[in-house]
Amino acid sequence: MNVYELIDYSQYNVKMFEFADSEWLQFVVDCRNGKDVYKDFDAVIGNVANDDVFKCVSMYMDGLWDEERTLSEIRYYKKNNQMAFLSQAMIDEVVKFKKSYEVMP
């Protein structure tokens, strides 16, 4: 396993989703519909719409659930965060390798 450190990235355009809220839901829906809304940012940080969460998002996208119901259901799922680096400059200048170690199964 590799360990990395993020140094100051305040000069970059980073979209941070701290919660699965209305703005997060719309961002996920836009991305799933093929819109390139993520291209406005150097990185996007927040909850992952994994398979379990996406079942809820799919119900919303299909018009079966409204936003309130969708966000209410999502809160029951385990949250996993991700960092998506979208610009090479940010990767080169902000993500620094610290160390590597073996993980035994």
Sequence and secondary structure as in RCSB ss.txt:
>XXXX:A:sequence
MNVYELIDYSQYNVKMFEFADSEWLQFVVDCRNGKDVYKDFDAVIGNVANDDVFKCVSMYMDGLWDEERTLSEIR
YYKKNNQMAFLSQAMIDEVVKFKKSYEVMP
>XXXX:A:secstr
 EEEEE   TTS EEE  SS HHHHHHHHHHHTT  GGGG SEEEEE   HHHHHHHHHHHTTSS HHHHHHHHT
TS   EEEEE  HHHHHHHEEEEEE     
